[in-house]
Amino acid sequence: DENLFGYVKGAETLPQGSWEFYQWITSRDDKAQGDYHAINTSTELEYGVTDRFSASGSVKLQSIDSHGLIIDGYLPIDENYGLRPSGVEAAMKYNFLSPAKDAIGLAGYLSFNYDWLDPHSGQDKDTYSVEMELLLQKYLMDGQLIVVGNAAMETTFADRAELDNLPPGFDWPTDPEMEIESNFGGGASYRVVNNWYVGAEALYETEFEKEVGQERWSVLAGPSIHYGSKTWWATLTWFEQL
């Protein structure tokens, strides 16, 4: 289950009885005004239940430093704290068609998330979400070129904590919210020399909230560099909101 990209996923699963440890580190910067910097980490352990079915669990941490950014209903106050626990995730992945054995690889991915810190504002926010993904993967040129495609749907229940000393008239809804998000992504990665891949990926996201309809949409894209040896691998991705 080697990850050639930072955000889009491949269709491979782990061999039965094998374990894999992942450490994700994401740095998020720039809101076009003010100062904004956040770090998110995810520490994940995955197990191959069968050759087609993998299960994983992860613990998430978050830090944030935000100044000079007050956005109605989104960023209420300046915030600054170091890494602290922010959420947990359980996921499973089932491979229907193998990219190596069949004409195209196909897998289903299901994850359950509970987060208690909002990733944008850094404020307390209980969020429960279920995400379902369809993953496609194709080997071309005897595996020298790998192409992937993803389609996902996520349902979320979110409940913000109340805040004191907000600016007069600031909109900070504390009623529970229901949201549905869909995203579509794709990527291609090319092996330039042994063990080294260079690729690019793109993602379209849109989110609908029950009170306002379409709340946001985003297009993101960027390059990836991947190195894979026999026992470990690493991927570096730059992802820009276009």
SEVEX-927344 format. One line per field, with one value per atom (N, C-alpha, C, O): residue number from 1; chain; atom name; x, y, z. Coordinates in steps of 0.05 Angstrom, whole numbers, plus 5000, padded with zeros to 4 digits. Layout:
# SEVEX-927344
nr <- [NUM ...] .
kette <- [A ...] .
atom <- [CA ...] .
px <- [X ...] .
py <- [Y ...] .
pz <- [Z ...] .
# end
This chain:
# SEVEX-927344
nr <- [1 1 1 1 2 2 2 2 3 3 3 3 4 4 4 4 5 5 5 5 6 6 6 6 7 7 7 7 8 8 8 8 9 9 9 9 10 10 10 10 11 11 11 11 12 12 12 12 13 13 13 13 14 14 14 14 15 15 15 15 16 16 16 16 17 17 17 17 18 18 18 18 19 19 19 19 20 20 20 20 21 21 21 21 22 22 22 22 23 23 23 23 24 24 24 24 25 25 25 25 26 26 26 26 27 27 27 27 28 28 28 28 29 29 29 29 30 30 30 30 31 31 31 31 32 32 32 32 33 33 33 33 34 34 34 34 35 35 35 35 36 36 36 36 37 37 37 37 38 38 38 38 39 39 39 39 40 40 40 40 41 41 41 41 42 42 42 42 43 43 43 43 44 44 44 44 45 45 45 45 46 46 46 46 47 47 47 47 48 48 48 48 49 49 49 49 50 50 50 50 51 51 51 51 52 52 52 52 53 53 53 53 54 54 54 54 55 55 55 55 56 56 56 56 57 57 57 57 58 58 58 58 59 59 59 59 60 60 60 60 61 61 61 61 62 62 62 62 63 63 63 63 64 64 64 64 65 65 65 65 66 66 66 66 67 67 67 67 68 68 68 68 69 69 69 69 70 70 70 70 71 71 71 71 72 72 72 72 73 73 73 73 74 74 74 74 75 75 75 75 76 76 76 76 77 77 77 77 78 78 78 78 79 79 79 79 80 80 80 80 81 81 81 81 82 82 82 82 83 83 83 83 84 84 84 84 85 85 85 85 86 86 86 86 87 87 87 87 88 88 88 88 89 89 89 89 90 90 90 90 91 91 91 91 92 92 92 92 93 93 93 93 94 94 94 94 95 95 95 95 96 96 96 96 97 97 97 97 98 98 98 98 99 99 99 99 100 100 100 100 101 101 101 101 102 102 102 102 103 103 103 103 104 104 104 104 105 105 105 105 106 106 106 106 107 107 107 107 108 108 108 108 109 109 109 109 110 110 110 110 111 111 111 111 112 112 112 112 113 113 113 113 114 114 114 114 115 115 115 115 116 116 116 116 117 117 117 117 118 118 118 118 119 119 119 119 120 120 120 120 121 121 121 121 122 122 122 122 123 123 123 123 124 124 124 124 125 125 125 125 126 126 126 126 127 127 127 127 128 128 128 128 129 129 129 129 130 130 130 130 131 131 131 131 132 132 132 132 133 133 133 133 134 134 134 134 135 135 135 135 136 136 136 136 137 137 137 137 138 138 138 138 139 139 139 139 140 140 140 140 141 141 141 141 142 142 142 142 143 143 143 143 144 144 144 144 145 145 145 145 146 146 146 146 147 147 147 147 148 148 148 148 149 149 149 149 150 150 150 150 151 151 151 151 152 152 152 152 153 153 153 153 154 154 154 154 155 155 155 155 156 156 156 156 157 157 157 157 158 158 158 158 159 159 159 159 160 160 160 160 161 161 161 161 162 162 162 162 163 163 163 163 164 164 164 164 165 165 165 165 166 166 166 166 167 167 167 167 168 168 168 168 169 169 169 169 170 170 170 170 171 171 171 171 172 172 172 172 173 173 173 173 174 174 174 174 175 175 175 175 176 176 176 176 177 177 177 177 178 178 178 178 179 179 179 179 180 180 180 180 181 181 181 181 182 182 182 182 183 183 183 183 184 184 184 184 185 185 185 185 186 186 186 186 187 187 187 187 188 188 188 188 189 189 189 189 190 190 190 190 191 191 191 191 192 192 192 192 193 193 193 193 194 194 194 194 195 195 195 195 196 196 196 196 197 197 197 197 198 198 198 198 199 199 199 199 200 200 200 200 201 201 201 201 202 202 202 202 203 203 203 203 204 204 204 204 205 205 205 205 206 206 206 206 207 207 207 207 208 208 208 208 209 209 209 209 210 210 210 210 211 211 211 211 212 212 212 212 213 213 213 213 214 214 214 214 215 215 215 215 216 216 216 216 217 217 217 217 218 218 218 218 219 219 219 219 220 220 220 220 221 221 221 221 222 222 222 222 223 223 223 223 224 224 224 224 225 225 225 225 226 226 226 226 227 227 227 227 228 228 228 228 229 229 229 229 230 230 230 230 231 231 231 231 232 232 232 232 233 233 233 233 234 234 234 234 235 235 235 235 236 236 236 236 237 237 237 237 238 238 238 238 239 239 239 239 240 240 240 240 241 241 241 241 242 242 242 242] .
kette <- [A A A A A A A A A A A A A A A A A A A A A A A A A A A A A A A A A A A A A A A A A A A A A A A A A A A A A A A A A A A A A A A A A A A A A A A A A A A A A A A A A A A A A A A A A A A A A A A A A A A A A A A A A A A A A A A A A A A A A A A A A A A A A A A A A A A A A A A A A A A A A A A A A A A A A A A A A A A A A A A A A A A A A A A A A A A A A A A A A A A A A A A A A A A A A A A A A A A A A A A A A A A A A A A A A A A A A A A A A A A A A A A A A A A A A A A A A A A A A A A A A A A A A A A A A A A A A A A A A A A A A A A A A A A A A A A A A A A A A A A A A A A A A A A A A A A A A A A A A A A A A A A A A A A A A A A A A A A A A A A A A A A A A A A A A A A A A A A A A A A A A A A A A A A A A A A A A A A A A A A A A A A A A A A A A A A A A A A A A A A A A A A A A A A A A A A A A A A A A A A A A A A A A A A A A A A A A A A A A A A A A A A A A A A A A A A A A A A A A A A A A A A A A A A A A A A A A A A A A A A A A A A A A A A A A A A A A A A A A A A A A A A A A A A A A A A A A A A A A A A A A A A A A A A A A A A A A A A A A A A A A A A A A A A A A A A A A A A A A A A A A A A A A A A A A A A A A A A A A A A A A A A A A A A A A A A A A A A A A A A A A A A A A A A A A A A A A A A A A A A A A A A A A A A A A A A A A A A A A A A A A A A A A A A A A A A A A A A A A A A A A A A A A A A A A A A A A A A A A A A A A A A A A A A A A A A A A A A A A A A A A A A A A A A A A A A A A A A A A A A A A A A A A A A A A A A A A A A A A A A A A A A A A A A A A A A A A A A A A A A A A A A A A A A A A A A A A A A A A A A A A A A A A A A A A A A A A A A A A A A A A A A A A A A A A A A A A A A A A A A A A A A A A A A A A A A A A A A A A A A A A A A A A A A A A A A A A A A A A A A A A A A A A A A A A A A A A A A A A A A A A A A A A A A A A A A A A A A A A A A A A A A A A A A A A A A A A A A A A A A A A A A A A A A A A A A A A A A A A A A A A A A A A A A A A A A A A A A A A A A A A A A A A A A A A A A A A A A A A A A A A A A A A A A A] .
atom <- [N CA C O N CA C O N CA C O N CA C O N CA C O N CA C O N CA C O N CA C O N CA C O N CA C O N CA C O N CA C O N CA C O N CA C O N CA C O N CA C O N CA C O N CA C O N CA C O N CA C O N CA C O N CA C O N CA C O N CA C O N CA C O N CA C O N CA C O N CA C O N CA C O N CA C O N CA C O N CA C O N CA C O N CA C O N CA C O N CA C O N CA C O N CA C O N CA C O N CA C O N CA C O N CA C O N CA C O N CA C O N CA C O N CA C O N CA C O N CA C O N CA C O N CA C O N CA C O N CA C O N CA C O N CA C O N CA C O N CA C O N CA C O N CA C O N CA C O N CA C O N CA C O N CA C O N CA C O N CA C O N CA C O N CA C O N CA C O N CA C O N CA C O N CA C O N CA C O N CA C O N CA C O N CA C O N CA C O N CA C O N CA C O N CA C O N CA C O N CA C O N CA C O N CA C O N CA C O N CA C O N CA C O N CA C O N CA C O N CA C O N CA C O N CA C O N CA C O N CA C O N CA C O N CA C O N CA C O N CA C O N CA C O N CA C O N CA C O N CA C O N CA C O N CA C O N CA C O N CA C O N CA C O N CA C O N CA C O N CA C O N CA C O N CA C O N CA C O N CA C O N CA C O N CA C O N CA C O N CA C O N CA C O N CA C O N CA C O N CA C O N CA C O N CA C O N CA C O N CA C O N CA C O N CA C O N CA C O N CA C O N CA C O N CA C O N CA C O N CA C O N CA C O N CA C O N CA C O N CA C O N CA C O N CA C O N CA C O N CA C O N CA C O N CA C O N CA C O N CA C O N CA C O N CA C O N CA C O N CA C O N CA C O N CA C O N CA C O N CA C O N CA C O N CA C O N CA C O N CA C O N CA C O N CA C O N CA C O N CA C O N CA C O N CA C O N CA C O N CA C O N CA C O N CA C O N CA C O N CA C O N CA C O N CA C O N CA C O N CA C O N CA C O N CA C O N CA C O N CA C O N CA C O N CA C O N CA C O N CA C O N CA C O N CA C O N CA C O N CA C O N CA C O N CA C O N CA C O N CA C O N CA C O N CA C O N CA C O N CA C O N CA C O N CA C O N CA C O N CA C O N CA C O N CA C O N CA C O N CA C O N CA C O N CA C O N CA C O N CA C O N CA C O N CA C O N CA C O N CA C O N CA C O N CA C O N CA C O N CA C O N CA C O N CA C O N CA C O N CA C O N CA C O N CA C O N CA C O N CA C O N CA C O N CA C O N CA C O N CA C O N CA C O N CA C O N CA C O N CA C O N CA C O N CA C O N CA C O N CA C O N CA C O N CA C O N CA C O N CA C O N CA C O N CA C O N CA C O N CA C O N CA C O N CA C O] .
px <- [5017 5000 5017 5014 5036 5056 5042 5030 5044 5031 5049 5068 5043 5059 5052 5067 5029 5019 5013 5013 5007 5001 4972 4964 4954 4925 4908 4889 4914 4899 4911 4935 4893 4901 4902 4887 4919 4919 4901 4889 4898 4880 4893 4879 4919 4933 4926 4920 4927 4924 4949 4965 4952 4975 4971 4948 4993 4991 4980 4984 4967 4956 4977 4999 4971 4989 5011 5028 5013 5034 5024 5000 5044 5038 5053 5074 5041 5056 5050 5028 5071 5070 5073 5091 5056 5057 5059 5047 5075 5076 5072 5088 5049 5042 5048 5041 5060 5064 5056 5067 5037 5026 5029 5021 5041 5044 5025 5026 5008 4988 4993 4996 4995 5003 4986 4976 4983 4974 4944 4932 4931 4903 4899 4877 4920 4919 4918 4921 4914 4916 4924 4920 4935 4943 4965 4979 4969 4989 4976 4960 4981 4968 4988 5000 4992 5009 4998 4993 4994 4984 5000 5009 5003 5016 4997 4986 4992 4976 4993 5008 4991 5005 4985 4965 4990 4974 4993 5010 4990 5007 4989 4970 4995 4976 4990 5013 4974 4983 4962 4938 4972 4955 4962 4985 4941 4946 4931 4908 4945 4932 4917 4928 4890 4873 4873 4876 4869 4872 4888 4896 4893 4908 4892 4903 4865 4848 4838 4827 4840 4827 4848 4861 4849 4867 4851 4830 4860 4847 4868 4891 4861 4880 4867 4843 4884 4876 4897 4921 4889 4908 4900 4877 4920 4917 4928 4949 4912 4920 4927 4915 4947 4955 4953 4953 4952 4950 4962 4960 4975 4984 4974 4970 4972 4962 4972 4976 4978 4986 4973 4980 4952 4936 4934 4925 4941 4940 4930 4937 4913 4903 4884 4881 4870 4850 4824 4821 4805 4778 4759 4754 4748 4730 4704 4703 4682 4656 4649 4649 4642 4633 4655 4650 4681 4702 4727 4735 4738 4761 4754 4755 4746 4734 4755 4750 4777 4797 4825 4828 4845 4872 4877 4865 4893 4898 4927 4939 4939 4967 4971 4970 4977 4984 5001 5000 5016 5033 5017 4993 5032 5019 5003 5013 4978 4960 4942 4937 4933 4915 4890 4878 4883 4860 4839 4817 4845 4826 4836 4860 4818 4825 4810 4790 4821 4808 4811 4832 4791 4792 4783 4764 4798 4792 4796 4809 4783 4786 4786 4774 4799 4803 4800 4813 4783 4779 4785 4775 4802 4810 4793 4794 4778 4761 4776 4773 4793 4809 4837 4842 4857 4885 4897 4895 4911 4924 4945 4951 4958 4980 4970 4983 4945 4936 4913 4910 4898 4875 4880 4900 4861 4865 4866 4880 4852 4852 4847 4832 4859 4855 4831 4827 4815 4792 4790 4792 4786 4784 4763 4758 4752 4734 4747 4761 4743 4755 4734 4718 4733 4714 4728 4744 4723 4736 4716 4696 4722 4706 4725 4746 4717 4733 4718 4695 4733 4723 4745 4767 4739 4757 4745 4721 4761 4751 4764 4758 4781 4792 4787 4792 4777 4773 4799 4816 4804 4830 4836 4859 4815 4818 4822 4841 4802 4803 4820 4830 4822 4836 4819 4828 4793 4775 4763 4764 4751 4738 4714 4697 4713 4691 4689 4707 4668 4664 4654 4633 4669 4662 4663 4683 4641 4639 4634 4615 4650 4647 4652 4667 4638 4641 4648 4633 4669 4677 4679 4690 4667 4668 4682 4676 4701 4716 4718 4718 4718 4723 4750 4755 4768 4796 4802 4797 4813 4822 4852 4864 4865 4894 4901 4890 4919 4927 4957 4969 4970 4998 5002 4989 5019 5025 5055 5071 5063 5092 5106 5127 5094 5105 5110 5129 5092 5094 5111 5113 5123 5139 5121 5130 5097 5078 5053 5042 5045 5023 5002 5009 4977 4956 4934 4927 4924 4903 4880 4884 4857 4833 4817 4814 4805 4789 4763 4762 4742 4716 4707 4706 4699 4692 4668 4662 4654 4632 4635 4640 4632 4636 4611 4603 4601 4579 4590 4605 4582 4593 4572 4554 4574 4559 4579 4598 4574 4593 4579 4556 4592 4580 4602 4620 4600 4620 4614 4591 4636 4634 4629 4638 4615 4610 4636 4654 4639 4662 4654 4633 4670 4665 4681 4701 4673 4688 4692 4713 4672 4672 4667 4654 4677 4671 4641 4626 4631 4602 4590 4601 4568 4555 4568 4560 4590 4604 4587 4575 4586 4570 4586 4606 4579 4593 4571 4566 4559 4536 4545 4565 4529 4535 4514 4515 4494 4475 4489 4506 4483 4496 4491 4469 4511 4509 4512 4526 4499 4502 4513 4503 4535 4548 4553 4556 4553 4560 4582 4578 4603 4625 4631 4631 4636 4645 4671 4676 4688 4713 4721 4714 4735 4744 4773 4780 4790 4818 4831 4820 4855 4871 4900 4907 4917 4945 4960 4949 4984 5002 5030 5039 5043 5071 5088 5081 5112 5130 5157 5169 5166 5191 5214 5217 5230 5251 5277 5290 5283 5305 5296 5274 5312 5304 5297 5312 5273 5263 5253 5241 5257 5249 5226 5227 5205 5182 5177 5181 5169 5161 5132 5126 5114 5087 5073 5085 5047 5030 5002 4993 4987 4960 4943 4953 4916 4897 4872 4866 4858 4834 4814 4820 4788 4766 4749 4741 4743 4726 4703 4706 4680 4657 4642 4639 4631 4618 4591 4589 4570 4543 4535 4539 4524 4515 4485 4475 4470 4441 4428 4406 4440 4428 4434 4418 4458 4467 4471 4477 4466 4472 4501 4515 4511 4540 4555 4553 4571 4586 4613 4622 4625 4652 4658 4646 4677 4689 4718 4725 4735 4763 4775 4766 4795 4811 4840 4851 4853 4880 4897 4886 4922 4940 4969 4975 4986 5014 5031 5020 5057 5075 5082 5078 5091 5100 5126 5130 5143 5167 5166 5160 5172 5169 5194 5205 5203 5225 5216 5204 5220 5212 5234 5244 5241 5261 5246 5221 5260 5247 5231 5210 5240 5227 5215 5200 5220 5208 5206 5218 5189 5185 5179 5171 5181 5175 5164 5173 5145 5133 5132 5124 5141 5140 5121 5125 5101 5081 5078 5078 5075 5068 5041 5037 5021 4994 4984 4984 4977 4969 4939 4929 4926 4898 4897 4905 4887 4888 4864 4862] .
py <- [4976 5000 5025 5043 5026 5048 5073 5072 5095 5120 5137 5148 5138 5154 5184 5201 5190 5218 5226 5209 5251 5261 5260 5257 5262 5264 5244 5234 5237 5217 5189 5187 5169 5143 5122 5125 5102 5080 5058 5059 5037 5015 4990 4971 4990 4967 4964 4984 4939 4934 4918 4909 4916 4902 4872 4862 4857 4827 4818 4831 4795 4784 4781 4770 4789 4786 4806 4805 4826 4846 4871 4877 4886 4912 4934 4930 4958 4982 5005 5010 5021 5044 5069 5070 5089 5114 5137 5138 5157 5182 5205 5210 5219 5241 5267 5270 5286 5313 5333 5332 5350 5370 5397 5403 5415 5443 5460 5458 5476 5492 5522 5530 5537 5565 5583 5573 5608 5630 5630 5612 5651 5657 5682 5694 5692 5716 5742 5763 5740 5764 5754 5731 5772 5764 5744 5741 5730 5709 5683 5683 5662 5636 5613 5611 5597 5573 5551 5556 5527 5504 5479 5477 5461 5435 5414 5415 5394 5371 5346 5343 5327 5302 5279 5282 5257 5233 5209 5204 5194 5171 5146 5142 5130 5109 5082 5079 5061 5033 5018 5019 5003 4989 4959 4952 4942 4913 4900 4906 4881 4866 4842 4821 4845 4824 4800 4777 4806 4786 4800 4823 4786 4798 4821 4838 4820 4841 4861 4882 4856 4873 4883 4867 4910 4922 4939 4951 4941 4958 4975 4966 4999 5017 5035 5038 5045 5065 5086 5080 5111 5132 5152 5155 5166 5188 5213 5213 5235 5260 5282 5283 5298 5321 5346 5345 5370 5395 5418 5419 5436 5462 5484 5479 5508 5530 5557 5560 5575 5602 5621 5622 5635 5652 5680 5683 5701 5728 5746 5743 5766 5785 5775 5785 5753 5740 5737 5719 5754 5751 5748 5767 5724 5718 5708 5688 5722 5715 5686 5675 5673 5645 5625 5602 5634 5617 5619 5599 5643 5648 5670 5694 5663 5684 5700 5724 5688 5702 5692 5671 5708 5698 5674 5672 5655 5631 5622 5626 5611 5603 5581 5586 5556 5535 5514 5512 5498 5478 5452 5451 5431 5406 5395 5393 5389 5376 5356 5359 5335 5316 5329 5346 5321 5334 5315 5324 5289 5270 5242 5237 5224 5196 5187 5199 5166 5155 5125 5114 5111 5083 5080 5092 5063 5060 5031 5015 5025 4999 5002 5020 4983 4984 4956 4938 4954 4927 4929 4947 4911 4911 4891 4867 4902 4885 4875 4851 4892 4885 4894 4916 4877 4883 4898 4890 4921 4936 4919 4922 4901 4885 4861 4852 4850 4826 4831 4816 4852 4858 4882 4896 4887 4909 4936 4954 4938 4962 4955 4936 4969 4964 4979 5002 4966 4979 4971 4948 4992 4987 5006 5027 4997 5014 5021 5005 5046 5056 5068 5084 5061 5071 5080 5065 5104 5114 5128 5139 5126 5138 5157 5149 5183 5203 5216 5221 5221 5238 5259 5252 5284 5306 5325 5330 5335 5354 5382 5399 5385 5412 5419 5402 5443 5451 5456 5471 5445 5448 5476 5484 5493 5520 5540 5555 5542 5562 5553 5569 5526 5516 5514 5506 5522 5523 5495 5477 5492 5467 5462 5480 5439 5432 5402 5389 5390 5361 5355 5364 5338 5332 5301 5288 5290 5262 5259 5271 5243 5241 5212 5197 5205 5180 5186 5201 5174 5179 5153 5133 5153 5130 5138 5159 5122 5129 5105 5082 5111 5092 5098 5121 5078 5083 5067 5042 5080 5067 5070 5090 5050 5051 5034 5013 5045 5032 5033 5055 5010 5009 5010 4995 5028 5031 5028 5033 5021 5019 5000 5007 4976 4957 4968 4961 4986 4997 5022 5033 5031 5055 5080 5099 5079 5101 5090 5070 5103 5095 5118 5141 5112 5131 5123 5100 5142 5136 5157 5179 5148 5166 5159 5136 5180 5177 5192 5213 5180 5194 5188 5165 5209 5206 5222 5242 5212 5226 5224 5203 5247 5248 5261 5282 5249 5261 5268 5253 5291 5302 5314 5328 5308 5322 5338 5327 5364 5382 5399 5408 5403 5419 5436 5426 5462 5481 5488 5488 5494 5504 5534 5548 5544 5573 5587 5576 5612 5629 5655 5666 5664 5690 5712 5706 5737 5760 5761 5770 5752 5755 5783 5798 5792 5819 5823 5804 5848 5853 5844 5851 5830 5821 5798 5791 5786 5765 5739 5732 5726 5702 5678 5671 5665 5640 5620 5617 5607 5589 5565 5552 5560 5538 5516 5497 5519 5497 5475 5481 5450 5428 5431 5439 5423 5426 5398 5381 5395 5371 5380 5398 5366 5373 5349 5326 5353 5332 5343 5365 5329 5337 5316 5292 5324 5306 5316 5340 5298 5306 5285 5262 5296 5280 5287 5310 5266 5271 5252 5231 5259 5242 5249 5271 5230 5235 5216 5195 5223 5206 5208 5230 5186 5185 5168 5146 5179 5166 5159 5176 5134 5126 5136 5126 5155 5167 5151 5148 5140 5121 5101 5104 5080 5060 5073 5089 5065 5074 5102 5110 5119 5147 5152 5145 5165 5173 5203 5215 5215 5243 5243 5231 5258 5258 5284 5303 5284 5307 5297 5276 5312 5305 5330 5352 5326 5348 5338 5314 5357 5349 5372 5395 5364 5383 5375 5352 5395 5390 5409 5433 5400 5418 5408 5384 5427 5421 5435 5459 5420 5431 5429 5408 5451 5452 5457 5471 5445 5444 5471 5474 5491 5518 5536 5552 5533 5552 5540 5554 5514 5501 5497 5488 5504 5500 5521 5545 5510 5528 5536 5558 5518 5525 5505 5483 5512 5493 5501 5525 5482 5487 5469 5446 5479 5463 5465 5487 5442 5441 5423 5403 5429 5413 5418 5438 5398 5402 5377 5356 5380 5358 5340 5349 5316 5298 5284 5279 5280 5264 5240 5243 5217 5192 5175 5172 5165 5145 5120 5122 5097 5072 5051 5045 5041 5019 4993 4993 4972 4947 4948 4935 4963 4962 4989 4989 5010 5036 5054 5050 5075 5094 5121 5123 5142 5169 5185 5181 5203 5219 5248 5254 5266 5295 5308 5305 5322 5334 5364 5373 5380 5409 5412 5406 5421 5423 5452 5463 5463 5492 5494 5481 5511 5517 5537 5560 5528 5544 5563 5579] .
pz <- [5000 5000 5000 5016 4982 4980 4969 4947 4984 4976 4958 4968 4932 4914 4915 4905 4927 4928 4957 4975 4960 4987 4994 5017 4973 4979 4964 4976 4939 4925 4932 4937 4932 4942 4919 4899 4922 4904 4913 4934 4897 4902 4915 4921 4919 4931 4960 4974 4970 4999 5008 4992 5035 5046 5043 5042 5041 5042 5069 5089 5069 5093 5115 5109 5139 5162 5164 5183 5146 5147 5160 5161 5171 5184 5170 5158 5172 5161 5180 5189 5185 5202 5184 5168 5188 5173 5192 5213 5184 5198 5178 5160 5180 5163 5177 5201 5163 5174 5152 5130 5159 5140 5151 5174 5136 5143 5125 5101 5138 5123 5128 5151 5107 5109 5090 5069 5097 5079 5076 5065 5086 5082 5066 5067 5052 5035 5051 5040 5078 5095 5123 5129 5139 5165 5165 5145 5187 5190 5198 5218 5184 5190 5185 5163 5205 5202 5220 5244 5209 5224 5216 5194 5235 5230 5240 5262 5222 5229 5226 5206 5245 5243 5246 5260 5233 5237 5239 5222 5261 5266 5262 5278 5242 5233 5233 5227 5241 5239 5223 5228 5203 5184 5185 5187 5182 5183 5160 5154 5147 5125 5136 5142 5138 5149 5129 5138 5104 5082 5060 5063 5038 5016 5003 4990 5007 4995 5015 5007 5041 5061 5081 5094 5084 5104 5123 5115 5148 5168 5182 5185 5190 5202 5223 5224 5241 5261 5264 5261 5270 5272 5294 5301 5304 5324 5311 5300 5314 5301 5322 5343 5314 5330 5313 5288 5327 5312 5328 5352 5313 5325 5306 5282 5317 5301 5311 5335 5293 5300 5280 5256 5289 5272 5284 5307 5268 5278 5256 5232 5263 5244 5224 5202 5231 5213 5228 5245 5223 5234 5211 5196 5207 5185 5196 5211 5190 5201 5198 5176 5220 5220 5215 5211 5214 5205 5224 5235 5226 5243 5263 5255 5288 5306 5321 5325 5329 5346 5338 5326 5346 5343 5361 5383 5351 5366 5363 5341 5384 5383 5404 5428 5395 5413 5398 5373 5413 5402 5397 5400 5389 5382 5405 5428 5400 5419 5405 5382 5420 5407 5395 5408 5371 5357 5347 5340 5345 5334 5331 5335 5323 5318 5293 5286 5280 5256 5255 5263 5246 5239 5210 5201 5195 5166 5157 5170 5135 5123 5092 5081 5080 5051 5039 5049 5019 5006 4976 4962 4967 4939 4923 4928 4904 4887 4863 4855 4850 4827 4833 4842 4827 4832 4809 4786 4814 4793 4779 4755 4794 4782 4766 4748 4773 4760 4740 4721 4744 4727 4709 4712 4691 4672 4686 4677 4708 4724 4753 4759 4772 4800 4811 4803 4828 4840 4869 4876 4887 4915 4927 4917 4949 4965 4991 5003 5000 5025 5043 5033 5068 5087 5112 5124 5121 5145 5164 5155 5190 5211 5227 5236 5229 5242 5265 5264 5287 5308 5314 5322 5311 5316 5337 5336 5355 5375 5373 5389 5353 5348 5318 5301 5313 5285 5272 5283 5248 5235 5225 5220 5221 5210 5232 5233 5250 5272 5296 5311 5299 5323 5347 5368 5345 5368 5373 5356 5397 5404 5385 5383 5373 5355 5352 5341 5362 5360 5332 5323 5317 5290 5286 5292 5277 5271 5241 5231 5228 5199 5190 5201 5168 5154 5125 5112 5115 5087 5072 5082 5048 5030 5004 4993 4995 4971 4952 4960 4927 4905 4893 4884 4893 4885 4860 4859 4840 4815 4812 4820 4801 4796 4772 4767 4755 4730 4727 4730 4722 4715 4685 4670 4676 4648 4644 4662 4620 4613 4633 4643 4638 4656 4684 4697 4693 4719 4722 4744 4700 4702 4706 4718 4695 4699 4713 4705 4735 4751 4752 4758 4745 4744 4764 4766 4780 4799 4796 4786 4805 4805 4830 4837 4843 4867 4865 4852 4876 4880 4908 4916 4923 4951 4959 4947 4980 4992 5022 5033 5036 5065 5078 5069 5099 5114 5142 5154 5152 5177 5195 5185 5221 5241 5258 5268 5261 5274 5295 5290 5318 5340 5352 5365 5348 5358 5387 5396 5401 5429 5428 5410 5449 5451 5458 5472 5448 5454 5467 5460 5486 5498 5485 5470 5489 5480 5449 5439 5434 5405 5397 5412 5373 5364 5362 5356 5366 5364 5337 5316 5338 5314 5299 5278 5311 5297 5297 5317 5273 5269 5277 5263 5299 5307 5316 5340 5296 5303 5320 5315 5341 5359 5358 5373 5339 5335 5319 5301 5324 5309 5279 5271 5263 5234 5221 5231 5199 5182 5155 5143 5147 5122 5104 5115 5078 5059 5041 5029 5038 5021 5000 5007 4976 4955 4944 4943 4935 4922 4901 4903 4881 4858 4854 4851 4852 4849 4830 4823 4821 4803 4804 4813 4796 4795 4777 4770 4770 4754 4765 4772 4767 4778 4759 4751 4753 4733 4747 4760 4743 4755 4737 4714 4747 4731 4732 4712 4755 4759 4780 4791 4785 4804 4831 4842 4841 4868 4869 4889 4848 4849 4830 4806 4840 4823 4826 4847 4803 4802 4792 4771 4805 4797 4802 4812 4797 4802 4809 4799 4825 4833 4834 4837 4832 4833 4847 4846 4860 4875 4874 4877 4869 4870 4894 4897 4912 4935 4935 4928 4944 4949 4973 4977 4989 5014 5015 5009 5024 5026 5056 5068 5066 5094 5094 5076 5113 5111 5111 5099 5123 5125 5101 5094 5089 5069 5042 5023 5039 5013 5008 5027 4984 4979 4995 4991 5014 5032 5021 5025 5006 4994 4972 4970 4955 4936 4932 4933 4926 4923 4901 4897 4887 4869 4878 4882 4882 4892 4874 4863 4871 4854 4862 4874 4855 4861 4854 4847 4855 4849 4873 4896 4867 4888 4880 4856 4899 4896 4915 4938 4904 4920 4918 4896 4941 4941 4955 4977 4943 4955 4955 4933 4978 4979 4986 4985 4993 4999 5025 5027 5045 5071 5080 5100 5066 5074 5049 5029 5052 5031 5042 5066 5026 5035 5011 4988 5016 4996 5005 5027 4987 4993 4973 4949 4983 4966 4972 4995 4950 4953 4940 4917 4956 4947 4949 4971 4927 4926 4920 4903 4935 4929 4906 4909 4883 4859 4858 4839] .
# end
